[in-house]
Amino acid sequence: MNLPKFTTLGCRLNAYETEAMKELSQQAGLTDAVVVNTCAVTAEAVRKARQEIRKLRRENPNARLIVTGCAAQTEPETFAQMEEVDAVIGNTEKMQPATWKGMAADFIGETEAVQVDDIMSVTETAGHLIDGFGTRSRAYVQVQNGCDHRCTFCIIPYGRGNSRSVPAGVVVDQIKRLVDKGYNEVVLTGVDLTSWGADLPAEPRLGDLVMRILTLVPDLPRLRISSIDSIEVDENLMQAIATEPRLMPHLHLSLQHGDDLILKRMKRRHLRDDAIRFTEDARRLRPDMTFGADIIAGFPTESEEHFENSLRLVKDCNLTWLHVFPYSKRDGTPAARIPQQINGTVIKDRAARLRAAGDAQVSKHLSEQIGKTHHILMENPHMGRTEQFTEVSFTTPQSEGQIVTAAITGQTADQLIV
């Protein structure tokens, strides 16, 4: 009797939920199963999920193969029709103990092969599912799920549902437990983090949650925020950036493009100047602030001039860590119906140029740190990360999970050296 094997594709939130599913499946007594937690962010992600499923079936011919996650939610029939798949469960169902109890019942007439309900009808998201996902130094806390926006390129709302928030009290209690366990850094995660609170009484904002955490958990050394939508940042979050040294000076921005016309066609809520203004304001409040960003190359109708605006945005916002996404036509999204799709070779070339610009920004950032002293959270004996999430390599072993103060003496292509 073997414990289930789990494979995670896609985002950090998926990885968090995989850890929760491991606990739920073990509590239910599920054995001899393989679970694939899929991603649906691009058509390529779905293709990779199908490829992974076939590989896992070859490697585990006698195990039951269960598919879940965003691709299973948005395309249940795609996976139900695969001969390698025994069961398909949706994003809501995968977080329910009853689902895993049914899976543990050996499918003897008790469990439907496809369990995927309407995600748009879900009004709550589960909090405090697990304590301690991540490395032994850094823990991730899910505070929000789903998205109320409908960007024209994005399938994720149909996989995750509408925005739901975990109440602040639940979040604070979980972080207190994590600090008691010895974690020195907590990262707040969600699908659309800056929408946190809109569905809660009194409609608090993300900045309110951040200030509450820092006030009520004084022993937490470091709080980090994952990806945010800069146009939705509230006054309290800006106040926290300005006054709270325990809030790490690193923000990943959902920018997507640098041209106003393309941003409008994407149905984004900001314009180019809004992004530039936000990064300038944040740096004025916190001079050591660094930014990452998501940028899409090759959105339908994107001309060379439009693309050049994205390329210039990298320097105009002084971005450091780029996540570049070659546009991928996603059936079911408005962008997929735009007649003027961009040639794949052009998309690949533009993505490469964006990545090269990002590499140059990383090199610039690294060189600027030489001679500076940083407080570095050790992820393993020889590697830690600065407050700005920059990797630092140590020759002398350090204690994993500890915050080490050290001066930077050099750099490689992608790391600092102590």
C-alpha positions in Angstrom: 0.0 0.0 0.0 1.7 3.2 -1.2 0.8 6.8 -0.4 -0.4 8.9 -3.3 2.1 10.6 -5.5 1.5 14.3 -6.4 2.7 16.3 -9.4 2.2 20.1 -9.4 2.1 22.2 -12.5 1.8 26.0 -12.6 1.7 28.6 -9.9 2.7 28.9 -6.2 -1.0 28.7 -5.2 -1.2 25.3 -6.9 1.8 24.1 -5.0 0.2 25.3 -1.8 -3.0 23.4 -2.6 -1.1 20.3 -3.4 0.3 20.3 0.1 -3.2 20.6 1.4 -4.4 17.7 -0.8 -1.6 15.5 0.5 -2.9 15.9 4.0 -6.6 15.4 3.0 -5.8 12.3 0.9 -3.7 10.8 3.7 -6.5 11.4 6.2 -8.9 9.7 3.9 -6.7 6.7 3.5 -6.1 7.0 -0.2 -3.4 4.7 -1.5 -1.9 3.6 -4.8 -2.9 6.8 -6.7 -1.2 9.5 -8.7 -2.6 13.0 -8.5 -1.8 15.7 -11.1 -2.6 19.3 -10.1 -2.8 21.1 -13.5 -2.4 24.7 -14.8 -4.5 26.4 -17.4 -2.8 29.7 -17.8 -1.9 29.0 -21.5 -2.7 26.4 -24.1 0.9 25.2 -23.7 0.2 24.6 -20.0 -2.7 22.3 -20.9 -0.6 20.5 -23.5 2.2 19.9 -20.9 -0.5 18.6 -18.5 -1.6 16.0 -21.0 2.0 15.1 -21.7 2.8 14.7 -18.0 -0.3 12.5 -17.5 0.8 10.1 -20.2 4.3 9.9 -18.8 2.9 9.3 -15.2 0.6 6.5 -16.5 3.6 4.8 -18.2 5.6 5.0 -15.0 2.6 4.0 -12.7 0.6 1.5 -14.8 -1.4 0.1 -11.8 -2.1 3.3 -9.9 -5.3 5.3 -10.1 -4.7 8.5 -11.9 -6.6 11.6 -10.7 -6.5 14.9 -12.5 -7.4 18.2 -10.8 -6.5 21.9 -10.9 -7.3 24.8 -13.2 -7.1 22.8 -16.5 -9.4 20.1 -15.0 -11.8 22.8 -14.0 -11.9 24.6 -17.3 -11.7 21.5 -19.6 -12.9 18.5 -17.6 -14.0 16.7 -20.8 -10.5 17.0 -22.2 -9.1 14.9 -19.4 -12.1 12.6 -18.9 -11.6 11.4 -22.4 -8.0 10.5 -21.9 -7.7 6.7 -21.4 -4.9 7.2 -18.9 -7.2 9.1 -16.5 -9.5 7.5 -13.9 -11.0 10.6 -12.3 -11.3 14.4 -12.8 -12.0 16.7 -9.9 -12.5 20.5 -9.8 -10.7 23.2 -7.9 -13.4 23.4 -5.3 -13.8 19.6 -4.9 -10.1 19.1 -4.4 -10.2 21.0 -1.2 -13.0 19.0 0.3 -12.4 16.0 2.7 -15.4 14.2 1.3 -13.9 14.1 -2.2 -10.8 12.3 -1.0 -12.9 9.9 1.2 -14.8 9.0 -2.0 -11.5 8.6 -3.9 -10.3 6.2 -1.2 -13.4 4.0 -1.7 -11.8 2.4 -4.7 -14.4 3.8 -7.1 -16.8 0.9 -6.4 -19.9 2.6 -7.6 -19.5 5.3 -5.0 -17.5 8.0 -6.8 -18.3 9.8 -10.0 -15.4 9.8 -12.5 -15.9 13.5 -13.1 -16.6 15.8 -10.1 -16.4 19.4 -11.4 -19.1 21.9 -10.3 -19.7 25.5 -11.3 -16.8 27.4 -9.7 -18.6 30.7 -10.2 -21.1 29.6 -7.5 -18.4 29.3 -4.8 -18.5 32.2 -2.3 -15.8 31.3 0.2 -12.2 30.2 0.1 -10.7 27.8 2.6 -8.2 29.4 5.0 -5.6 27.8 7.4 -5.5 24.6 5.3 -1.9 23.9 6.1 0.8 25.4 8.3 4.3 25.6 6.9 4.3 25.0 3.1 7.5 26.2 1.6 11.1 25.8 2.7 12.0 25.6 6.3 12.7 29.3 6.2 9.8 30.7 4.3 6.1 29.9 4.5 3.3 30.7 2.1 -0.2 31.7 3.3 -3.2 31.8 1.0 -5.3 34.8 1.8 -7.4 35.1 -1.4 -8.6 33.0 -4.4 -10.3 33.7 -7.7 -10.6 36.9 -9.7 -13.5 39.3 -10.5 -11.7 40.8 -13.5 -12.1 39.5 -17.1 -8.9 40.3 -18.9 -9.4 39.3 -22.5 -6.4 36.9 -22.6 -7.1 35.1 -19.3 -8.8 31.8 -18.6 -8.0 31.8 -14.9 -11.3 33.2 -13.5 -13.0 30.2 -15.1 -10.7 27.9 -13.3 -10.6 29.8 -10.0 -14.0 31.5 -9.8 -14.8 34.9 -8.5 -12.7 36.6 -5.8 -13.0 35.2 -2.3 -11.0 36.4 0.8 -9.8 34.6 3.9 -10.8 36.7 6.9 -8.0 38.7 8.6 -8.4 37.0 11.9 -7.9 33.6 10.3 -4.8 34.9 8.5 -3.3 36.4 11.6 -3.9 33.2 13.7 -2.1 31.1 11.0 0.9 33.5 10.8 1.2 33.4 14.6 1.4 29.6 14.4 4.0 29.8 11.7 6.2 32.2 13.7 5.8 29.8 16.7 7.2 27.0 14.5 10.2 29.1 13.7 9.5 30.6 10.3 11.3 33.9 9.7 9.4 34.9 6.6 5.8 34.7 5.5 4.6 35.3 1.9 0.9 36.3 1.3 -0.4 34.6 -1.8 -3.6 34.7 -3.9 -4.8 34.9 -7.5 -5.7 38.6 -7.4 -4.1 39.7 -4.1 -5.0 43.4 -4.2 -8.7 42.4 -4.4 -8.5 40.9 -0.9 -11.2 42.1 1.4 -13.8 43.3 -1.2 -16.2 40.4 -0.2 -15.7 40.8 3.6 -17.7 43.0 6.0 -16.6 46.6 5.9 -14.6 45.8 2.7 -11.1 46.1 4.1 -8.1 46.5 1.7 -4.9 44.6 1.4 -3.0 47.4 3.2 -5.3 46.9 6.2 -4.4 43.2 6.3 -0.7 43.9 6.0 -0.8 46.5 8.8 -2.9 44.2 11.0 -0.4 41.3 10.5 2.6 43.5 11.3 0.9 44.9 14.4 -0.6 41.7 15.8 2.4 39.5 15.0 5.3 41.6 16.3 7.7 38.6 16.3 7.4 38.0 12.6 10.7 39.2 11.1 9.7 39.4 7.5 6.5 39.7 5.6 6.4 39.5 1.8 3.7 40.1 -0.8 3.4 38.1 -4.0 2.0 39.4 -7.3 -0.2 42.5 -7.1 -2.1 44.7 -9.4 -0.5 48.1 -8.9 -3.6 50.1 -9.9 -5.5 48.6 -7.0 -2.9 49.4 -4.3 -4.5 51.3 -1.4 -3.2 54.0 0.9 -2.5 51.7 3.8 -0.3 49.5 1.7 1.7 52.6 0.5 1.9 53.6 4.2 3.3 50.1 5.0 5.8 50.4 2.2 7.0 53.7 3.6 7.1 52.9 7.3 7.4 49.1 7.9 10.9 47.7 7.5 9.5 44.2 8.1 7.5 44.4 4.8 10.1 43.3 2.3 11.0 45.9 -0.5 10.1 43.6 -3.4 6.8 43.7 -5.4 5.9 41.6 -8.4 3.5 43.6 -10.6 0.9 42.3 -13.0 1.6 44.8 -15.8 1.2 42.6 -18.9 2.1 45.3 -21.4 3.6 48.8 -22.0 1.3 50.2 -24.7 -2.0 51.9 -23.8 -3.9 50.6 -26.8 -2.9 47.0 -26.2 -3.6 47.4 -22.4 -7.2 48.5 -23.4 -7.6 45.6 -25.7 -6.4 43.3 -22.9 -9.1 45.0 -20.7 -6.5 45.9 -18.1 -7.4 48.6 -15.6 -4.2 50.7 -15.8 -2.3 52.6 -18.5 1.4 52.9 -19.1 1.8 56.1 -17.1 0.0 54.5 -14.1 2.6 51.8 -13.9 5.5 54.3 -14.2 3.9 56.5 -11.6 3.4 53.7 -9.1 7.0 52.5 -9.3 8.2 56.0 -8.9 6.0 56.6 -5.9 6.9 53.3 -4.2 10.6 54.0 -4.7 10.3 57.5 -3.3 8.8 55.9 -0.2 11.2 53.0 -0.1 14.4 53.7 -2.1 15.6 50.0 -2.0 12.3 48.7 -3.5 12.8 46.3 -6.4 10.1 45.2 -8.9 9.3 42.1 -10.9 6.6 42.1 -13.5 4.6 39.9 -15.8 4.7 41.0 -19.5 3.1 39.3 -22.5 4.8 39.3 -25.9 2.8 39.1 -29.1 -0.8 39.9 -27.9 -3.1 40.0 -31.0 -2.7 43.2 -33.0 0.6 44.0 -31.3 2.7 46.0 -33.8 6.5 46.5 -33.5 5.8 50.0 -32.1 3.4 48.5 -29.5 6.1 46.0 -28.5 8.8 48.7 -28.3 6.6 50.4 -25.6 6.8 47.2 -23.6 10.5 47.0 -24.1 10.9 50.6 -22.9 8.7 50.0 -19.9 11.3 47.7 -18.5 13.7 50.7 -18.0 11.0 53.3 -17.5 9.8 51.3 -14.4 13.3 50.0 -13.6 12.0 46.5 -13.5 14.4 43.8 -12.3 12.7 40.3 -12.3 10.7 39.7 -15.5 8.3 36.9 -16.1 7.9 37.0 -19.9 4.9 35.1 -21.4 4.8 34.5 -25.2 1.1 35.1 -26.0 -0.8 31.8 -26.3 -4.2 31.7 -27.9 -6.6 30.4 -25.3 -10.0 29.0 -26.5 -12.8 30.5 -24.5 -11.2 34.0 -24.1 -12.1 37.1 -26.1 -8.5 37.6 -27.3 -8.6 34.2 -29.1 -11.4 35.6 -31.3 -9.4 38.7 -32.4 -8.7 38.2 -36.2 -5.2 39.7 -36.1 -3.2 37.0 -34.3 0.6 37.5 -34.3 2.9 35.0 -36.1 4.5 32.5 -33.7 8.0 33.2 -34.9 7.5 36.9 -34.2 6.1 36.2 -30.8 9.1 34.0 -30.0 11.5 36.7 -31.1 9.8 39.5 -29.1 9.7 37.3 -26.0 13.5 36.7 -26.4 14.1 40.4 -26.7 12.1 41.0 -23.5 14.1 38.3 -21.7 17.3 39.8 -22.8 16.2 43.2 -21.5 15.3 41.5 -18.2 18.7 39.8 -18.0 20.4 43.2 -18.5 18.3 44.6 -15.6 19.3 41.7 -13.3 23.0 42.3 -14.1 22.6 46.0 -13.3 20.8 45.2 -10.0 23.4 42.7 -9.0 26.3 45.1 -9.7 24.6 47.8 -7.6 24.6 45.6 -4.5 28.3 45.0 -4.4 29.7 46.5 -1.2 26.3 46.8 0.4 25.3 44.9 3.5 22.1 42.8 3.4 20.0 40.7 5.8 19.8 37.4 4.0 17.3 34.6 4.8 19.0 31.3 4.3 17.1 28.8 2.2 19.8 26.2 2.4 23.3 26.1 3.8 24.8 27.8 0.7 22.0 30.0 -0.6 19.8 32.7 0.8 17.8 35.7 -0.4 18.1 39.4 0.3 15.2 41.6 1.2 14.7 42.2 -2.5 14.5 38.4 -3.2 18.0 38.4 -4.8 19.8 35.1 -4.5 23.1 35.1 -2.5 25.7 32.4 -2.7 27.7 31.5 0.4 31.0 29.5 0.4 30.8 29.0 4.1 27.8 27.0 5.2 25.1 28.9 7.2 22.2 27.8 9.3 19.1 27.1 7.2 16.2 29.3 8.1 18.3 32.0 9.8 18.7 35.6 8.8 22.4 36.3 8.2 23.8 39.8 7.9 26.6 39.9 5.4 28.4 42.3 2.9 28.2 41.5 -0.8 31.6 41.0 -2.4 30.8 39.9 -6.0 28.3 38.5 -8.5 27.7 35.8 -11.0 25.2 36.0 -13.9 22.2 35.6 -11.6 23.5 35.6 -8.0 25.3 37.7 -5.5 28.4 36.4 -3.7 29.4 36.7 -0.1 
